[in-house]
Amino acid sequence: MKHTVALWMIVVVLLALTGFLFINLHKLEAENTTLKEAAPGLGDYMTTIQLHAGKLWFAADAANWELAAYEVGELKETMESAQKLDEEKNGVKISPVLDAVLKTQIAALQEAVKSGSAPKFQQTYDETLAACNSCHAEAGYKFIHIVRPAAPPVTNQRWERDDKAKQP
């Protein structure tokens, strides 16, 4: 009899814990859905990549290799964040493409920036844009064609190095 009562008490406690866990799991699922909806999407990351690529161009054009190195780092960071989305567009898995671009074109851009060679930088920059445009076309977004920027993406930043900059 004692064992039966104890067994029933254990069953009741386990049922209560199961209900508690189910309620908390439901809350976590709802919170997760809310967070996913609030998180940046692939387009947001691609726009940020485009911004940093434009800033990178003008930094290198001004031979501000320190700023250029910073912008390459920002490109890498943004691409790594976009990889985590694990998106697929029209049958193209984006994460492996981003990984390949990081290991090839972005690594080459880093080396070009380190070298301080404008011709080497321009070549690797153009190769990076070609890789971006190739992915856009393959994923069904051929109409998104990125080119060298003609104007700075922001107007409130100085591109020259501090030692060459004109003071305001």
N, C-alpha and C positions, 0 to 999 in steps of 0.2 A: 504494500500500500504506500509506504513511504517512497519507494522508488517510482511508483506510478505518478504520485503528486510532483515529485522532483522532475520527472521526465516531462510532465505537462507544463511545468513552470519554465523549463528550458525551451520547449516548443513555443510558448507564448512570448518569451523574450526574443527568440529568433525571428518570430513573425513580426514583432514590433521593430526589430532592427532592420529586417528586410523592407518593411514599409518606410522606415526612416531613410534608408539608403536609396530606395526608389524615388522618393520625393526629392532628395538631394541630387540624384542623377538627373532628374527632369530639370531641376533648376540650373545645373551645370550645362546641360544641353541647350537650354534657352539662352544662357549667358554666352555660350560659344557661338551660337547663331548670331546674336547681337554683335559680338566682336568681329565676326567674319564680315558682316554687313558694313561695319564701320571702317574696316581695314582698307588700305589702298588696293586697288586692282591693278592688273597688268598695264592698262593704259596710263594709270597714274605714274607707275614706275618708268614706263617708256618716255613719258613727257619729262620726267626728272632726268633721265639719261640724256635726252636731247638737250636739255638746259646745260648740263655739265659738259657735254661734248662741245656746245657752242662756246662756253666759257673757256674750255681747254684750248680751242682754236685761237681765241684772242689773246690768251696768256702766252701761248707759244709764239704767236705773231709778234708780240712785244718782247720776245726773248726773256720772259719772266718764267724761267724754268721751275722756280720754287712753287709759284702758283699753278703752273701746268702740272707738276707732280701732285699737288693737292687735288686738282680736278680729276686726274686719273684715278686717284684713290677714291674720290667720291663716285666716279663711274663704277669702279669695282664694287664698292659697298652697295650701291643701288642695284646693280645687276645680281649680286648675291642675294639681296632681299627679294628681288623678282623671281629668282630661281625657287625660293621656298614656297611660292604659290603653287608650283607644280601644275601650271596651266597647259592646256592643249587647245590649239586653234586650228580648225579645219584639218585635223589629223596630224598636226605637227606638235610634238611635245617640245615646249619652249625651254624647259629647264636644261636638257642636254645641249641645246643650241647655245644657250647663254654660257654654259660651262665651257663649251668649245671656244667661243669667242673670248672668254676670259683667259683661257690658257694660250690662245694664239694671238689674236689681234691686240687685246688689251695688254698682254705681256710685252708684245712688240712696241706698243705705244709707250709703256713704262721705260723700256730700254732707250727708245728714241729721245724721250724727255731727259733721261739721265745723261745721254750723250751731248745734249744741247745743240744738236745738229738740226737746223731748220729743214733742209731737204729730206733727211731721214724721217723727221717728224711728219712732214707733209705726205710722204709716201705711206707711212703706216696709218696715218689718219684716214687717207683715202681708202686704204684696204679695209679699215674698220667700218667705214660707211658702206663699202661694197658688201661686207658681211651682213650688216644690218639690213640693207635693202634686199639682199638675197633671201634672208629669212622672211622679211615682209612679203615678198613675192610668193615664196613657197607656202606660206600660211594663208594665202588668199588676200593679202593686203598690199598688192602691188602699187596701189594708189598712194601709199605712204612711202615716199621716196626722199630720203634724207640727203642733203647736199652740204657742201661747205657753207658756213654762214656768211652772209653778205654784210650783216650789221650785228653789233654786239647784242646778245640776248637780254642784257640789262644795261641801263644807262647810268647807274649810280655806283659803278665800280671802276677803279683805276686798274689798267692792265699792265702798265710799266712797273718795273721793279722800284722799290722805294728809293734806291740810290740814283735812279734816273728820272724819277717822277718830279714833275713841277709841283711845287707846294701851292695849295689853294690860296 
